[in-house]
Amino acid sequence: MRLASHEVRWFFQGDLDESGKVYAWFSRQSWLPSGAIDMEFKWPGFDGREDVYCVVAPLGDLGLKWRNDEKGTYLDVKGRVAELGPVKFQSNAVGRVERWVKWQYSNAAVPEGIREAFDIKGHKQDLIRIKKNRILRKVRLDAFGNDEEVLAKAIVDRGLNIELTKLRVDEGAAFWTLGFEAFPPDDEQHSAFHRAVCLFLDGYCGPSLDLERSKSYAEWLIERAAQRR
């Protein structure tokens, strides 16, 4: 299965306060002109899982991940195909917007040798385990700006996923991330993506959303791997 997305993301070190200002801001009901959707956002969140990443690309443009969730086990191969430069969303929010393509293979379709490469016991030096717990919101993007929030599990042709995720690296250091992923990443998506992200970030009250904290998962993992040395 091939997926593509238009993304921006920020990472922060430390535990996320589950009842703090960032959570209260993220879970607010009314932020789109179309009105609020009747849903509750609370931990433990949309899903909780442990992913195993293999850090292979020093430039941060390729990611390999063994994913294990309620749907089964998968190998995700993700590549960056475009860097769209720093984009300003609010006076306190600037991020690196990128286009990514992901190929996903079910466990049965992955050769045994590759599955063995993700054995944390045998190849620990090459792998990083990340425990995740996230709250997910989804928006149906409209060409005329009439965006509408839908349930996180809803299937839409053009949409934006908004996630607030708690991370634990190798059962040790805590981080959290705020991310936006829009699909499909076609030529018309950039303006719709910018519009929706700007609206959602209005009133943000957490740590600075600056370029230093804005990076892809692949780049963030390279930093985690470097700290091991």
SEVEX-728561 format. One record per residue: x, y, z of N, C-alpha, C in turn; residue in three letters. Coordinates in nm, 2 decimals. Atoms other than C-alpha are relative to their C-alpha. Last residue first. Layout:
(node (X; Y; Z); (X; Y; Z); (X; Y; Z); 'ALA')
...
END
This chain:
(node (-0.14; 0.02; 0.02); (2.74; 0.71; 2.10); (0.09; 0.07; 0.11); 'ARG')
(node (-0.04; 0.13; -0.06); (2.38; 0.67; 2.22); (0.16; -0.01; -0.01); 'ARG')
(node (-0.02; -0.01; -0.14); (2.32; 1.04; 2.17); (0.04; -0.13; 0.07); 'GLN')
(node (-0.13; -0.06; -0.03); (2.38; 1.00; 1.80); (0.02; 0.01; 0.15); 'ALA')
(node (-0.11; 0.10; 0.03); (2.09; 0.75; 1.77); (0.14; 0.06; 0.03); 'ALA')
(node (0.00; 0.10; -0.11); (1.85; 1.00; 1.93); (0.11; -0.10; -0.01); 'ARG')
(node (-0.05; -0.06; -0.12); (1.96; 1.27; 1.69); (0.00; -0.09; 0.12); 'GLU')
(node (-0.14; -0.01; 0.02); (1.91; 1.04; 1.39); (0.06; 0.07; 0.13); 'ILE')
(node (-0.06; 0.13; -0.03); (1.57; 0.96; 1.53); (0.15; 0.00; -0.02); 'LEU')
(node (0.01; 0.01; -0.14); (1.46; 1.33; 1.52); (0.07; -0.13; 0.05); 'TRP')
(node (-0.10; -0.09; -0.05); (1.57; 1.35; 1.16); (0.01; -0.01; 0.15); 'GLU')
(node (-0.13; 0.05; 0.04); (1.37; 1.05; 1.06); (0.11; 0.08; 0.06); 'ALA')
(node (-0.04; 0.11; -0.09); (1.07; 1.16; 1.26); (0.14; -0.05; -0.03); 'TYR')
(node (0.08; 0.13; 0.03); (1.07; 1.48; 1.06); (0.04; -0.10; 0.11); 'SER')
(node (-0.07; 0.10; 0.07); (1.18; 1.82; 1.20); (-0.08; -0.12; -0.02); 'LYS')
(node (0.07; 0.05; 0.11); (1.06; 2.14; 1.36); (0.09; -0.10; -0.08); 'SER')
(node (0.08; 0.11; -0.04); (1.21; 2.20; 1.70); (-0.07; -0.07; -0.11); 'ARG')
(node (-0.09; 0.10; -0.07); (1.49; 2.42; 1.58); (-0.07; -0.12; 0.04); 'GLU')
(node (-0.06; 0.09; 0.10); (1.25; 2.58; 1.33); (0.10; -0.10; 0.07); 'LEU')
(node (-0.10; -0.07; 0.08); (1.03; 2.72; 1.61); (0.07; -0.10; -0.10); 'ASP')
(node (0.01; 0.08; 0.12); (0.70; 2.62; 1.77); (0.10; 0.06; -0.10); 'LEU')
(node (-0.02; -0.06; 0.13); (0.79; 2.77; 2.11); (0.00; -0.10; -0.12); 'SER')
(node (-0.14; -0.04; 0.04); (0.67; 2.58; 2.41); (0.01; 0.05; -0.14); 'PRO')
(node (-0.10; 0.08; -0.05); (0.29; 2.58; 2.47); (0.14; 0.05; -0.03); 'GLY')
(node (-0.06; -0.06; -0.12); (0.01; 2.83; 2.45); (0.11; -0.08; 0.06); 'CYS')
(node (-0.10; 0.10; -0.05); (-0.14; 2.78; 2.10); (0.08; 0.07; 0.12); 'TYR')
(node (0.01; 0.02; -0.14); (-0.42; 3.03; 2.06); (0.09; -0.10; 0.06); 'GLY')
(node (0.04; -0.12; -0.06); (-0.45; 2.99; 1.68); (-0.02; -0.03; 0.15); 'ASP')
(node (-0.10; -0.05; -0.09); (-0.26; 2.68; 1.59); (-0.04; 0.13; 0.07); 'LEU')
(node (-0.02; 0.09; -0.12); (-0.57; 2.51; 1.45); (0.10; 0.06; 0.10); 'PHE')
(node (0.12; -0.01; -0.09); (-0.66; 2.80; 1.22); (0.02; -0.08; 0.12); 'LEU')
(node (0.00; -0.14; -0.06); (-0.30; 2.83; 1.08); (-0.12; 0.01; 0.10); 'CYS')
(node (-0.10; 0.00; -0.11); (-0.29; 2.45; 1.03); (0.00; 0.14; 0.07); 'VAL')
(node (0.05; 0.08; -0.11); (-0.61; 2.46; 0.83); (0.09; 0.00; 0.12); 'ALA')
(node (0.12; -0.06; -0.06); (-0.51; 2.75; 0.60); (-0.05; -0.08; 0.13); 'ARG')
(node (-0.04; -0.12; -0.07); (-0.16; 2.62; 0.54); (-0.12; 0.06; 0.07); 'HIS')
(node (-0.08; 0.04; -0.12); (-0.28; 2.27; 0.45); (0.03; 0.12; 0.08); 'PHE')
(node (0.10; 0.06; -0.09); (-0.55; 2.41; 0.21); (0.07; -0.04; 0.13); 'ALA')
(node (0.08; -0.11; -0.06); (-0.28; 2.63; 0.05); (-0.11; -0.05; 0.10); 'SER')
(node (-0.08; -0.08; -0.08); (-0.04; 2.34; 0.01); (-0.08; 0.12; 0.06); 'HIS')
(node (0.00; 0.03; -0.14); (-0.29; 2.09; -0.11); (0.07; 0.10; 0.09); 'GLN')
(node (0.10; -0.08; -0.06); (-0.37; 2.23; -0.45); (0.01; -0.01; 0.15); 'GLU')
(node (-0.04; -0.14; 0.02); (-0.04; 2.10; -0.61); (-0.10; 0.09; 0.08); 'ASP')
(node (0.00; -0.05; 0.14); (-0.10; 1.75; -0.47); (0.02; 0.15; 0.00); 'ASP')
(node (-0.09; -0.12; 0.01); (0.00; 1.61; -0.13); (0.01; 0.05; -0.14); 'PRO')
(node (-0.12; 0.03; 0.07); (-0.31; 1.38; -0.09); (0.09; 0.12; -0.01); 'PRO')
(node (0.00; 0.10; 0.11); (-0.33; 1.40; 0.21); (-0.12; 0.03; -0.10); 'PHE')
(node (0.11; -0.02; 0.09); (-0.24; 1.63; 0.50); (0.02; -0.09; -0.12); 'ALA')
(node (-0.03; 0.07; 0.12); (-0.02; 1.55; 0.80); (-0.13; 0.01; -0.09); 'GLU')
(node (0.10; -0.02; 0.09); (0.01; 1.78; 1.10); (0.03; -0.07; -0.13); 'PHE')
(node (-0.02; 0.01; 0.15); (0.22; 1.71; 1.40); (-0.13; 0.01; -0.08); 'GLY')
(node (0.12; -0.06; 0.06); (0.27; 1.80; 1.77); (0.02; -0.01; -0.15); 'LEU')
(node (0.00; -0.06; 0.13); (0.53; 1.58; 1.94); (-0.14; 0.05; -0.04); 'THR')
(node (0.13; 0.00; 0.06); (0.62; 1.46; 2.29); (0.01; 0.08; -0.13); 'TRP')
(node (0.01; -0.11; 0.09); (0.94; 1.34; 2.45); (-0.15; 0.01; -0.04); 'PHE')
(node (0.14; -0.04; 0.04); (1.03; 1.11; 2.74); (0.01; 0.12; -0.09); 'ALA')
(node (0.03; -0.14; 0.02); (1.37; 0.95; 2.78); (-0.14; 0.02; -0.05); 'ALA')
(node (-0.08; -0.09; -0.08); (1.39; 0.58; 2.89); (-0.06; 0.14; -0.02); 'GLY')
(node (0.04; 0.01; -0.14); (1.19; 0.28; 2.78); (0.07; 0.10; 0.09); 'GLU')
(node (-0.07; 0.11; -0.07); (1.39; 0.28; 2.46); (-0.03; -0.02; 0.14); 'ASP')
(node (-0.11; 0.06; 0.08); (1.26; 0.62; 2.37); (0.07; -0.11; 0.08); 'VAL')
(node (-0.10; 0.05; -0.10); (0.92; 0.71; 2.52); (0.10; -0.07; -0.08); 'ARG')
(node (-0.10; 0.10; 0.05); (0.69; 0.93; 2.31); (0.09; -0.04; 0.12); 'LEU')
(node (-0.10; 0.02; -0.10); (0.36; 1.12; 2.39); (0.09; -0.11; -0.05); 'LYS')
(node (-0.05; 0.13; -0.03); (0.17; 1.22; 2.08); (0.11; 0.00; 0.11); 'THR')
(node (-0.08; -0.03; -0.12); (-0.05; 1.51; 1.99); (0.04; -0.13; 0.06); 'LEU')
(node (-0.03; 0.09; -0.11); (-0.19; 1.46; 1.64); (0.09; 0.06; 0.11); 'GLU')
(node (-0.06; -0.08; -0.11); (-0.37; 1.65; 1.37); (0.03; -0.09; 0.12); 'ILE')
(node (-0.01; 0.06; -0.13); (-0.46; 1.45; 1.05); (0.08; 0.09; 0.10); 'ASN')
(node (-0.11; -0.05; -0.08); (-0.57; 1.66; 0.75); (0.00; -0.08; 0.14); 'LEU')
(node (0.01; -0.02; -0.14); (-0.79; 1.54; 0.48); (0.13; 0.04; 0.06); 'GLY')
(node (-0.10; -0.10; -0.03); (-0.88; 1.49; 0.12); (-0.01; 0.04; 0.14); 'ARG')
(node (-0.09; -0.01; 0.12); (-1.05; 1.17; 0.01); (0.11; 0.10; 0.02); 'ASP')
(node (0.03; -0.12; 0.09); (-1.20; 1.10; 0.35); (0.10; 0.00; -0.11); 'VAL')
(node (-0.08; 0.01; 0.13); (-1.23; 0.78; 0.56); (-0.04; 0.12; -0.09); 'ILE')
(node (0.07; -0.02; 0.12); (-1.35; 0.84; 0.92); (0.09; 0.00; -0.12); 'ALA')
(node (0.00; 0.12; 0.08); (-1.15; 0.68; 1.20); (-0.07; 0.02; -0.13); 'LYS')
(node (-0.13; 0.03; 0.04); (-1.06; 1.02; 1.36); (0.01; -0.12; -0.09); 'ALA')
(node (-0.05; 0.09; -0.09); (-1.42; 1.14; 1.35); (0.14; -0.05; -0.04); 'LEU')
(node (0.07; 0.13; 0.00); (-1.48; 1.44; 1.14); (0.07; -0.09; 0.10); 'VAL')
(node (-0.06; 0.10; -0.08); (-1.38; 1.81; 1.14); (-0.09; -0.13; 0.00); 'GLU')
(node (0.09; 0.06; -0.10); (-1.51; 2.01; 0.85); (0.07; -0.11; 0.08); 'GLU')
(node (-0.06; 0.11; -0.06); (-1.33; 2.25; 0.61); (-0.10; -0.05; 0.11); 'ASP')
(node (0.10; 0.05; -0.09); (-1.54; 2.48; 0.40); (0.04; -0.13; 0.07); 'ASN')
(node (-0.02; -0.05; -0.14); (-1.24; 2.65; 0.25); (-0.10; -0.04; 0.10); 'GLY')
(node (0.05; -0.13; -0.02); (-1.35; 2.62; -0.11); (0.01; 0.05; 0.14); 'PHE')
(node (-0.07; -0.09; 0.10); (-1.14; 2.32; -0.20); (-0.04; 0.14; 0.02); 'ALA')
(node (0.08; -0.03; 0.11); (-1.26; 2.14; 0.12); (0.07; 0.10; -0.09); 'ASP')
(node (-0.04; -0.13; 0.07); (-1.04; 1.96; 0.36); (-0.09; 0.02; -0.12); 'LEU')
(node (0.02; 0.02; 0.14); (-1.20; 1.69; 0.58); (0.02; 0.14; -0.06); 'ARG')
(node (0.08; -0.10; 0.07); (-1.04; 1.73; 0.92); (-0.02; -0.04; -0.15); 'VAL')
(node (0.00; 0.01; 0.15); (-0.91; 1.46; 1.15); (-0.09; 0.11; -0.05); 'LYS')
(node (0.12; -0.07; 0.06); (-0.81; 1.47; 1.52); (0.01; 0.00; -0.15); 'ARG')
(node (0.00; -0.03; 0.14); (-0.57; 1.22; 1.69); (-0.13; 0.07; -0.04); 'LEU')
(node (0.13; -0.05; 0.02); (-0.46; 1.18; 2.05); (-0.01; 0.05; -0.14); 'ILE')
(node (0.04; -0.13; 0.07); (-0.15; 0.98; 2.07); (-0.15; 0.03; 0.00); 'ARG')
(node (0.13; -0.01; -0.04); (0.04; 0.72; 2.28); (-0.05; 0.14; -0.05); 'ASN')
(node (0.08; -0.11; 0.04); (0.37; 0.60; 2.14); (-0.14; -0.01; 0.06); 'LYS')
(node (0.13; 0.02; -0.04); (0.65; 0.38; 2.26); (-0.08; 0.12; -0.02); 'LYS')
(node (0.07; -0.12; -0.04); (0.96; 0.42; 2.05); (-0.15; -0.04; 0.04); 'ILE')
(node (0.13; 0.03; -0.04); (1.22; 0.14; 2.02); (-0.07; 0.13; 0.04); 'ARG')
(node (0.05; -0.09; -0.11); (1.54; 0.24; 1.84); (-0.15; -0.03; 0.02); 'ILE')
(node (0.15; -0.02; -0.02); (1.73; -0.01; 1.63); (-0.03; 0.09; 0.12); 'LEU')
(node (0.06; -0.07; 0.12); (2.08; -0.03; 1.49); (-0.14; 0.04; 0.01); 'ASP')
(node (-0.07; -0.12; 0.03); (2.27; -0.11; 1.81); (-0.05; 0.08; -0.12); 'GLN')
(node (0.04; -0.11; -0.09); (2.00; -0.35; 1.93); (0.07; 0.13; -0.04); 'LYS')
(node (-0.05; -0.11; 0.07); (2.04; -0.59; 1.64); (-0.02; 0.13; 0.08); 'HIS')
(node (-0.12; 0.03; 0.08); (1.99; -0.93; 1.79); (0.07; 0.12; -0.06); 'GLY')
(node (-0.10; 0.07; -0.08); (1.76; -0.85; 2.08); (0.13; -0.02; -0.08); 'LYS')
(node (-0.06; -0.09; -0.09); (1.56; -0.58; 1.90); (0.11; -0.07; 0.08); 'ILE')
(node (0.00; 0.07; -0.13); (1.47; -0.82; 1.62); (0.09; 0.08; 0.09); 'ASP')
(node (0.07; -0.09; -0.10); (1.41; -0.57; 1.34); (-0.01; -0.07; 0.13); 'PHE')
(node (-0.08; -0.12; -0.02); (1.67; -0.74; 1.11); (-0.06; 0.10; 0.10); 'ALA')
(node (-0.10; 0.03; -0.10); (1.48; -1.07; 1.16); (0.09; 0.12; 0.03); 'GLU')
(node (0.07; 0.01; -0.13); (1.18; -0.93; 0.98); (0.10; -0.02; 0.11); 'ARG')
(node (0.03; -0.13; -0.04); (1.40; -0.83; 0.69); (-0.06; 0.00; 0.14); 'ILE')
(node (-0.12; -0.07; -0.03); (1.55; -1.17; 0.66); (-0.02; 0.14; 0.05); 'GLY')
(node (-0.05; 0.04; -0.13); (1.21; -1.34; 0.68); (0.12; 0.08; 0.04); 'GLU')
(node (-0.09; 0.12; -0.01); (1.09; -1.15; 0.37); (0.05; -0.02; 0.14); 'PRO')
(node (-0.14; -0.04; -0.03); (0.80; -0.91; 0.43); (0.09; -0.12; 0.01); 'VAL')
(node (-0.07; -0.03; 0.12); (0.47; -0.99; 0.26); (0.14; 0.04; 0.02); 'ALA')
(node (-0.02; 0.11; 0.08); (0.33; -1.18; 0.56); (0.07; 0.03; -0.13); 'ALA')
(node (-0.10; 0.10; -0.05); (0.40; -0.90; 0.79); (0.02; -0.11; -0.09); 'ASN')
(node (0.04; 0.08; -0.11); (0.20; -0.65; 0.59); (0.11; -0.10; 0.03); 'SER')
(node (0.00; 0.14; 0.04); (0.39; -0.40; 0.37); (-0.05; -0.08; 0.12); 'TYR')
(node (0.03; 0.08; -0.11); (0.34; -0.02; 0.38); (-0.02; -0.15; -0.04); 'GLN')
(node (0.04; 0.13; 0.04); (0.50; 0.22; 0.14); (-0.02; -0.09; 0.12); 'TRP')
(node (-0.02; 0.12; -0.08); (0.52; 0.58; 0.25); (-0.06; -0.12; -0.07); 'LYS')
(node (0.07; 0.11; 0.05); (0.57; 0.90; 0.05); (0.03; -0.12; 0.08); 'VAL')
(node (-0.05; 0.13; -0.02); (0.66; 1.23; 0.21); (-0.08; -0.11; -0.07); 'TRP')
(node (0.08; 0.11; 0.06); (0.63; 1.59; 0.13); (0.06; -0.13; 0.02); 'ARG')
(node (-0.06; 0.09; 0.09); (0.78; 1.85; 0.36); (-0.10; -0.09; -0.06); 'GLU')
(node (0.10; 0.08; 0.06); (0.69; 2.16; 0.56); (0.07; -0.09; -0.11); 'VAL')
(node (-0.05; 0.05; 0.12); (0.96; 2.29; 0.80); (-0.11; -0.09; -0.07); 'ARG')
(node (-0.04; 0.14; 0.01); (0.79; 2.49; 1.07); (0.04; -0.04; -0.14); 'GLY')
(node (-0.07; 0.02; 0.13); (0.73; 2.84; 1.20); (0.05; -0.14; -0.01); 'VAL')
(node (-0.01; 0.13; 0.06); (0.48; 2.91; 1.48); (0.06; 0.00; -0.14); 'ALA')
(node (-0.09; 0.09; -0.08); (0.48; 3.20; 1.72); (0.01; -0.14; -0.05); 'ASN')
(node (-0.11; -0.08; -0.05); (0.34; 3.47; 1.49); (0.10; -0.08; 0.08); 'SER')
(node (0.04; -0.10; -0.09); (0.13; 3.20; 1.33); (0.12; 0.08; 0.04); 'GLN')
(node (0.14; 0.03; -0.02); (0.17; 2.96; 1.04); (-0.07; 0.10; 0.09); 'PHE')
(node (0.06; -0.07; -0.12); (0.50; 3.07; 0.90); (-0.14; -0.03; 0.01); 'LYS')
(node (0.13; -0.06; 0.02); (0.65; 2.82; 0.65); (-0.05; 0.06; 0.13); 'VAL')
(node (0.06; -0.05; -0.12); (1.02; 2.71; 0.63); (-0.13; 0.07; -0.03); 'PRO')
(node (-0.06; -0.12; -0.07); (1.10; 2.54; 0.31); (-0.08; 0.03; 0.12); 'GLY')
(node (0.07; -0.12; 0.05); (0.90; 2.31; 0.08); (0.04; 0.12; 0.08); 'LEU')
(node (0.00; -0.09; -0.11); (1.13; 2.01; 0.11); (-0.05; 0.13; -0.05); 'GLU')
(node (-0.01; -0.14; 0.03); (1.03; 1.74; -0.14); (0.01; 0.07; 0.14); 'ALA')
(node (-0.01; -0.03; 0.14); (1.04; 1.36; -0.18); (0.01; 0.15; -0.03); 'VAL')
(node (0.03; -0.14; 0.03); (1.10; 1.24; 0.17); (0.03; 0.03; -0.14); 'ARG')
(node (-0.11; -0.08; 0.06); (1.09; 0.86; 0.19); (-0.05; 0.15; -0.02); 'GLY')
(node (0.04; -0.14; 0.02); (0.90; 0.63; 0.42); (0.11; 0.08; -0.06); 'LYS')
(node (-0.11; -0.07; 0.07); (0.92; 0.25; 0.43); (-0.04; 0.13; -0.04); 'VAL')
(node (0.02; -0.13; 0.06); (0.67; 0.10; 0.68); (0.13; 0.05; -0.06); 'ASP')
(node (-0.12; -0.07; 0.02); (0.69; -0.27; 0.77); (-0.03; 0.12; -0.08); 'LEU')
(node (-0.03; -0.05; 0.13); (0.37; -0.40; 0.92); (0.15; 0.05; 0.00); 'TYR')
(node (-0.14; -0.05; 0.00); (0.23; -0.59; 1.22); (0.04; 0.03; -0.15); 'THR')
(node (-0.10; 0.10; 0.03); (-0.14; -0.63; 1.29); (0.14; 0.06; 0.00); 'GLY')
(node (0.03; 0.06; 0.14); (-0.45; -0.41; 1.29); (0.10; -0.10; -0.04); 'LYS')
(node (0.11; 0.09; -0.01); (-0.43; -0.35; 1.67); (-0.04; -0.06; -0.13); 'GLU')
(node (0.12; -0.06; -0.06); (-0.08; -0.22; 1.64); (-0.12; -0.09; 0.00); 'ASP')
(node (0.08; 0.10; -0.07); (0.28; -0.33; 1.57); (-0.12; 0.07; 0.07); 'ASN')
(node (0.12; -0.05; -0.07); (0.48; -0.12; 1.33); (-0.08; -0.12; 0.05); 'ARG')
(node (0.08; 0.12; -0.02); (0.84; -0.20; 1.21); (-0.12; 0.04; 0.10); 'TRP')
(node (0.07; 0.02; -0.13); (0.98; 0.12; 1.08); (-0.08; -0.13; 0.00); 'LYS')
(node (0.04; 0.14; -0.01); (1.23; 0.23; 0.82); (-0.06; -0.03; 0.13); 'LEU')
(node (0.03; 0.06; -0.12); (1.27; 0.60; 0.74); (-0.04; -0.15; -0.01); 'GLY')
(node (0.05; 0.14; 0.02); (1.44; 0.78; 0.46); (-0.02; -0.06; 0.14); 'LEU')
(node (0.10; 0.01; 0.11); (1.52; 1.15; 0.41); (-0.06; -0.14; -0.02); 'ASP')
(node (0.14; -0.01; -0.05); (1.70; 1.22; 0.74); (-0.11; -0.01; -0.10); 'GLY')
(node (0.06; -0.12; 0.04); (2.04; 1.30; 0.58); (-0.15; 0.02; 0.05); 'LEU')
(node (-0.06; -0.11; -0.08); (2.23; 1.03; 0.77); (-0.07; 0.13; -0.04); 'PRO')
(node (-0.04; -0.11; 0.09); (1.99; 0.76; 0.63); (0.05; 0.12; 0.08); 'ALA')
(node (-0.09; 0.04; 0.11); (1.97; 0.42; 0.80); (0.05; 0.12; -0.09); 'VAL')
(node (-0.05; -0.13; 0.05); (1.81; 0.46; 1.14); (0.10; -0.03; -0.10); 'VAL')
(node (-0.14; 0.03; 0.04); (1.60; 0.14; 1.20); (0.05; 0.13; -0.07); 'CYS')
(node (-0.05; -0.07; 0.11); (1.28; 0.21; 1.39); (0.15; -0.04; -0.03); 'TYR')
(node (-0.14; 0.02; 0.01); (1.08; -0.02; 1.61); (0.06; 0.06; -0.12); 'VAL')
(node (-0.06; 0.01; 0.13); (0.73; 0.10; 1.69); (0.15; -0.02; 0.02); 'ASP')
(node (-0.14; -0.01; 0.00); (0.55; 0.04; 2.02); (0.05; -0.03; -0.14); 'GLU')
(node (-0.08; 0.11; 0.06); (0.18; 0.10; 2.04); (0.15; 0.03; 0.02); 'ARG')
(node (-0.12; 0.02; -0.07); (-0.10; 0.31; 2.19); (0.08; -0.11; -0.06); 'GLY')
(node (-0.07; 0.13; 0.01); (-0.39; 0.43; 1.98); (0.13; 0.01; 0.09); 'ASP')
(node (0.05; 0.07; 0.11); (-0.65; 0.71; 1.98); (0.06; -0.14; -0.02); 'PHE')
(node (-0.01; -0.04; 0.13); (-0.57; 0.83; 2.33); (-0.05; -0.09; -0.11); 'GLY')
(node (-0.13; 0.04; 0.07); (-0.48; 0.69; 2.66); (0.00; 0.03; -0.14); 'PRO')
(node (-0.09; 0.11; 0.00); (-0.57; 0.97; 2.72); (-0.07; -0.12; 0.06); 'TRP')
(node (-0.06; 0.03; -0.12); (-0.85; 1.21; 2.63); (0.10; -0.12; -0.01); 'LYS')
(node (-0.14; 0.03; 0.03); (-1.02; 1.38; 2.34); (0.06; -0.02; 0.14); 'PHE')
(node (-0.08; -0.03; -0.11); (-1.40; 1.38; 2.36); (0.14; -0.05; -0.03); 'GLU')
(node (-0.09; 0.11; -0.03); (-1.63; 1.41; 2.06); (0.09; 0.04; 0.12); 'MET')
(node (0.03; 0.05; -0.14); (-1.92; 1.62; 1.95); (0.09; -0.12; 0.02); 'ASP')
(node (0.04; 0.14; 0.01); (-1.78; 1.81; 1.65); (-0.01; -0.06; 0.14); 'ILE')
(node (-0.06; 0.10; -0.07); (-1.76; 2.19; 1.67); (-0.05; -0.14; -0.03); 'ALA')
(node (0.05; 0.04; -0.14); (-1.85; 2.45; 1.43); (0.07; -0.12; 0.05); 'GLY')
(node (0.11; 0.09; 0.02); (-1.81; 2.51; 1.05); (-0.06; -0.05; 0.13); 'SER')
(node (0.12; -0.08; 0.02); (-1.59; 2.82; 1.12); (-0.13; -0.09; -0.01); 'PRO')
(node (0.03; -0.02; 0.14); (-1.33; 2.58; 1.26); (-0.13; 0.08; -0.01); 'LEU')
(node (-0.11; -0.07; 0.06); (-1.19; 2.61; 1.62); (-0.02; 0.02; -0.15); 'TRP')
(node (0.03; -0.09; 0.11); (-1.47; 2.50; 1.85); (0.13; 0.07; -0.05); 'SER')
(node (0.10; 0.05; 0.09); (-1.41; 2.19; 2.06); (-0.01; 0.09; -0.12); 'GLN')
(node (0.12; -0.09; 0.00); (-1.09; 2.24; 2.25); (-0.09; -0.04; -0.11); 'ARG')
(node (0.13; 0.07; -0.01); (-0.88; 1.92; 2.28); (-0.11; 0.10; 0.00); 'SER')
(node (0.02; 0.10; 0.11); (-0.55; 2.07; 2.16); (-0.14; -0.05; 0.00); 'PHE')
(node (0.00; -0.07; 0.13); (-0.57; 2.38; 2.38); (-0.03; -0.10; -0.11); 'TRP')
(node (0.13; -0.07; 0.00); (-0.66; 2.18; 2.70); (-0.02; 0.08; -0.13); 'ALA')
(node (0.11; 0.09; 0.02); (-0.37; 1.94; 2.62); (-0.14; 0.07; -0.01); 'TYR')
(node (-0.01; 0.05; 0.14); (-0.12; 2.22; 2.57); (-0.12; -0.10; -0.03); 'VAL')
(node (0.05; -0.10; 0.09); (-0.24; 2.40; 2.89); (0.00; -0.05; -0.14); 'LYS')
(node (-0.06; -0.13; 0.01); (-0.20; 2.10; 3.12); (-0.06; 0.08; -0.11); 'GLY')
(node (0.11; -0.09; -0.03); (-0.41; 1.79; 3.20); (0.04; 0.15; -0.01); 'SER')
(node (0.12; 0.04; 0.06); (-0.19; 1.53; 3.04); (-0.12; 0.09; 0.03); 'GLU')
(node (0.10; 0.00; -0.11); (0.12; 1.72; 3.11); (-0.13; -0.03; -0.06); 'ASP')
(node (0.11; -0.09; 0.03); (0.36; 1.61; 2.84); (-0.10; -0.01; 0.11); 'LEU')
(node (0.13; 0.06; 0.00); (0.68; 1.45; 2.97); (-0.11; 0.11; -0.03); 'ASP')
(node (0.07; 0.00; -0.13); (1.01; 1.59; 2.86); (-0.14; -0.06; -0.01); 'GLY')
(node (-0.05; 0.09; -0.10); (1.18; 1.69; 2.53); (-0.08; 0.01; 0.13); 'GLN')
(node (-0.04; -0.06; -0.13); (0.98; 1.86; 2.26); (0.04; -0.11; 0.10); 'PHE')
(node (-0.03; 0.09; -0.11); (0.93; 1.77; 1.89); (0.05; 0.08; 0.12); 'PHE')
(node (-0.09; -0.06; -0.10); (0.76; 1.98; 1.62); (0.02; -0.11; 0.11); 'TRP')
(node (0.00; 0.06; -0.14); (0.60; 1.85; 1.30); (0.10; 0.07; 0.08); 'ARG')
(node (-0.08; -0.08; -0.09); (0.50; 1.96; 0.95); (-0.01; -0.05; 0.14); 'VAL')
(node (-0.02; 0.01; -0.14); (0.37; 1.73; 0.67); (0.08; 0.12; 0.06); 'GLU')
(node (-0.06; -0.14; -0.01); (0.22; 1.69; 0.33); (0.01; 0.03; 0.14); 'HIS')
(node (0.05; -0.10; -0.09); (0.14; 1.32; 0.28); (0.08; 0.13; -0.01); 'SER')
(node (-0.08; -0.12; 0.02); (0.16; 1.02; 0.05); (-0.06; 0.11; 0.09); 'ALA')
(node (0.06; -0.12; -0.06); (0.05; 0.66; 0.10); (0.09; 0.12; -0.02); 'LEU')
(node (-0.08; -0.12; 0.01); (0.14; 0.34; -0.10); (-0.09; 0.12; 0.05); 'ARG')
(node (0.08; -0.12; 0.00); (0.00; 0.00; 0.00); (0.09; 0.12; 0.00); 'MET')
END
